[in-house]
Amino acid sequence: MQSLPIFINLIDQRCVVIGGGDVALRKISMLRKAQANKVDCYATEISASLLTLEKAGGLQCHARAFSPEQLDGACIVIAATDDAAVNEAVSIAAKARNIPVNVVDAPKLCTFTMASLVDRSPIVIAISSEGKAPVLARYIRAKIETMLPASYGRIATIAGEFREKVKARFSTVDQRRYFWEDMLQGPFVERVLAGQEVEAKQLLDEAISTADNAAKKGEVYLVGGGPGDPDLLTFRALRLMQQCDVCVYDKLVSPEVMALVRRDAELMYVGKSRSNHTMPQEQINALLARLALEGKRVLRLKGGDPFIFGRGGEEIETLMQHGVPFQVVPGITAANGVSTYAGIPLTHRDYSQACLFITGHLKPKPDSDEMNLELDWQAMARPNQTLVIYMGLVGLPIICEQLLAHGVSPDMPAAVVQQGTTQHQKVVTASLEDLIAEVQAAEIKAPCLTIIGEVVQLRKRLNWFEPKS
Ligand SMILES: C[S@@+](CC[C@H](N)C(=O)[O-])C[C@H]1O[C@@H](n2cnc3c(N)ncnc32)[C@H](O)[C@@H]1O
């Protein structure tokens, strides 16, 4: 962000607009809509529309050329003339007086800009592209307009009317938040949207008098955050991410996905990398149970899917032992997301009728420091199938060597995809016998996924995500 969006109360504040044409009219109308009731407009020529608006009150038009002292005592200034020199003079005079100034269509002369608005008063959404892409901002505004029924403003107004009652009934901020979150997901909203406000208010009254004031029982949401692209989250994942009190997250959750977690939630990083386990799994299991038993709504956010090489099963077993309620939200696993974004279908009627998900995580040999991979190489070497290997970068030489030794063709197509589905996606393709050399040459780093099988050759035709070179 390059500027801070704020909402200014303009009631009884002097606002000055320099300019008397259509643009000035639009700006003044906006100020009046925001309840500005002391607007002074200066211009040598004042349009008939402005003079009509003046009659409605809150605006005084002065048929005078600009002079800097007209800005004295103003709360904000807008320059809306078609004379660039006057606009610049207004900007200089306002800045000299430390008054926020907006010059229409001249971002360099502004100290504030006006946002595109979605008005569901008292809910107001301001959209800005910081002057970079006003058309995109308008497009986003149009999208939001269609998503928010007009009566959302009524919901906020009624909520405002009940604020004190709710405050008197529930002593803590968390209890009040839980109450409103329950209400906003239930029939109260439906009644308002249907125009049945009396019934809606009755529902609120009933809920306030019957609500349980005891501490809310916590819950754990075990959520798959997908492989990186935030657009791959499910609706349910997003909803729970928005209502958690604390988020316990892993290394592989992308920053773009993390940005969608409720802003006030406490963030706890427990990420793991191959050689650096920030927190052992048993402690993570216990932490989730403890936080939920303290009454918190705990978002356990994992990369990909929680049940695919994600240890989600162990975490909910512990929760069950402690009687902690939980729900599990599947995510798009790396195999699905990464292969799709690399243009590699995992099955294809001509090439592959099965697909194996395999962990390539190395384990120490018993009584030795040497690392090893114990996999069913025979099963992996069968024809007409696709192998998808997670966590297989360090063990890749063993994997290639063993597959070749068990009869897989040296020409078998293979791919390694780094940071799939993100803007940093990097893909290396090679025959099985050349794979290690190509991966080393491309300096591939974790996280990456290895795909081995005839289907990899389809990438040449089906690669849709990466820019064409
Ligand atoms: C501990 S496993 C977790 C898998 C996760 N639960 C899932 O369903 O995708 C981590 C491995 O997933 C793979 N992975 C996850 N996200 C990836 C991505 N965006 N690109 C490539 N590989 C990824 C890598 O092999 C990484 O080492």
The ligand as a Tripos MOL2 file, in Angstrom:
@<TRIPOS>MOLECULE
LIG
   27    29     1     0     0
SMALL
NO_CHARGES

@<TRIPOS>ATOM
      1 C1          4.8360  -32.4760    3.6860 C.3       1 LIG1
      2 S1          4.3030  -32.5840    2.0280 S.3       1 LIG1
      3 C2          2.7420  -31.8710    2.1730 C.3       1 LIG1
      4 C3          1.8420  -32.1930    1.0490 C.3       1 LIG1
      5 C4          0.5150  -31.4880    1.1430 C.3       1 LIG1
      6 N1         -0.2270  -31.9140    2.2880 N.3       1 LIG1
      7 C5         -0.3050  -31.6640   -0.1330 C.2       1 LIG1
      8 O1         -1.3820  -32.2490   -0.0880 O.co2     1 LIG1
      9 O2          0.1360  -31.1650   -1.1640 O.co2     1 LIG1
     10 C6          5.2310  -31.3200    1.2690 C.3       1 LIG1
     11 C7          5.5910  -31.6160   -0.1740 C.3       1 LIG1
     12 O3          4.5060  -31.3070   -1.0450 O.3       1 LIG1
     13 C8          5.0160  -30.9050   -2.2860 C.3       1 LIG1
     14 N2          4.5070  -29.5770   -2.5830 N.ar      1 LIG1
     15 C9          3.6550  -28.8620   -1.8440 C.ar      1 LIG1
     16 N3          3.3510  -27.6870   -2.4460 N.ar      1 LIG1
     17 C10         4.0480  -27.6740   -3.6030 C.ar      1 LIG1
     18 C11         4.1690  -26.7490   -4.6670 C.ar      1 LIG1
     19 N4          3.4970  -25.6000   -4.6750 N.pl3     1 LIG1
     20 N5          4.9760  -27.0700   -5.7080 N.ar      1 LIG1
     21 C12         5.6430  -28.2250   -5.7310 C.ar      1 LIG1
     22 N6          5.5690  -29.1380   -4.7590 N.ar      1 LIG1
     23 C13         4.7850  -28.8720   -3.6980 C.ar      1 LIG1
     24 C14         6.5370  -30.9140   -2.1790 C.3       1 LIG1
     25 O4          6.9880  -32.1660   -2.6190 O.3       1 LIG1
     26 C15         6.7100  -30.7670   -0.6990 C.3       1 LIG1
     27 O5          7.9750  -31.2540   -0.2880 O.3       1 LIG1
@<TRIPOS>BOND
     1     1     2 1
     2     2     3 1
     3     2    10 1
     4     3     4 1
     5     4     5 1
     6     5     6 1
     7     5     7 1
     8     7     8 2
     9     7     9 1
    10    10    11 1
    11    11    12 1
    12    11    26 1
    13    12    13 1
    14    13    14 1
    15    13    24 1
    16    14    15 ar
    17    14    23 ar
    18    15    16 ar
    19    16    17 ar
    20    17    18 ar
    21    17    23 ar
    22    18    19 1
    23    18    20 ar
    24    20    21 ar
    25    21    22 ar
    26    22    23 ar
    27    24    25 1
    28    24    26 1
    29    26    27 1
@<TRIPOS>SUBSTRUCTURE
     1 LIG1         1 GROUP 0 **** ****
